[in-house]
Amino acid sequence: MWKKLFSLQEVDTRIEINLKEKDELNEKILLEDGKKAKESLLSEIKKAITNYQLQINKIENKIQEFQNKKTDIQKKNLWRNC
């Protein structure tokens, strides 16, 4: 009878250990999933920043073109008025 009780106690202890390990694994999985989600979001943000920087560069180039044209027109008008 004592042997059976001892065996049940051992089984119960193993179950508790396995449940604890399962909880630890689940926590690690959740942390890893959270890490992957953050990395994915960070990657998307970096892509968006790059796209915005490209748009800014295009706009700045257009502004420079307009300023150059303005300068050319002003020069032509000065020569006509002289």
Secondary structure, DSSP 8 states (H G I E B T S, - for coil): -HHHHHHHHHHHHHHHHHHHHHHHHHHHHHHHHHHHHHHHHHHHHHHHHHHHHHHHHHHHHHHHHHHHHHHHHHHHHHHHH-
